[in-house]
Amino acid sequence: MTHKAGFVNIIGNPNVGKSTLMNAFIGEKLSIITSKAQTTRHRILGIVNGDDFQVILSDTPGIIKPAYELQQSMMDFVKSAFEDADILIYMVEIGEKELKDEAFFAKITNAKIPVLLLLNKIDQSNQEQLEEQVQLWAEKVPNAEMYPISALENFNVKEVFDRIVELLPESPPFYPKDQLTDKPERFFVNEAIREKILLHYKKEIPYSVEVETEEFFEDDDIIRIRSVIMVERDSQKGIIIGHKGSALKRVGTEARENLEKFFGKKIHIELYVKVNKNWRSNERQLKRFGYNK
């Protein structure tokens, strides 16, 4: 029996539903999802195994024009997604007209590998609008196979996945067959906490935050975690903590509930807040948090 394996890299503008699609493919919540732009900061691999295939999905940050060092590092993750892809998924949503970076768009239209253009959020459109969008994107990206989908409603997701498996090159698996992702446990702890911060805080706060898990001790029936929330200014520290610690407690409680589902174990989590001035523009700090390799 021949075996197929390959890298399937998902790119698009912010908020098009890339993380929702990846989680739908995998059947696990690997990528955090919020309605705010720049929710995904890293390149996250999710691995789907069958008897005769291995699909390595890559969720990348939404394409933006970088304004500071952190955003530049995020776009470097997107660039790397072009370099090792066997199949490229370009994801757009109903009403969208263009990619925010022309150089990336040129790479898509000139790609020598299979390109699947997924027109997402069709549950929010009507037939006339859908037909207009299909025609628009067929003209813009003539080298792509197009699929109207709803990642949220799981519409056409299986059909796209089946097509991905068909297009995979013959290859032995790249990762052990029981592996779900390339990221360590602490990464998912950090992301679960950051997701709650994105959901509950406004303005610049979520974008000024980085999370670092300093301790992760796993016993048979419980995981004990100690994580630090980094902010850039003293005023942000007070906002994160909230009145008598109430805001921080909510983040910890909700993150714990998510992590208990993810790990299938009881979780004890301690959260602290520290000021790490201007970390988003500091190359040494960005390297420490896994952005600059």
Buried (B, 14 or more C-beta within 10 A) or exposed (E): EEBBBBBBBBBBBBBBBBBBBBBBBBEBBBBBBBEBBBBBBBBBBBBBBEEEBBBBBBBBBBBBEEEEBBBBBBBBBBEBBBEEBBBBBBBBBBEBEEBEBEEBBEBBBEBEBBBBBBBBBBEEBEEEEBEEBBEBBEEBBEBBEBBBBBBBEEBBBEEBBEBBBEBBEEBEBBBEEEBBBBBEBBBBBBBBBBBBBBBBBEEEBBBBBBBBBEEBEEEEEBBBBBBBBBBBBEEBBEBBBBEEEEBBEBBBEBBBEBBBEBBEBEBEBEBEBEEBEEBBBBEEBBEBBBBBE
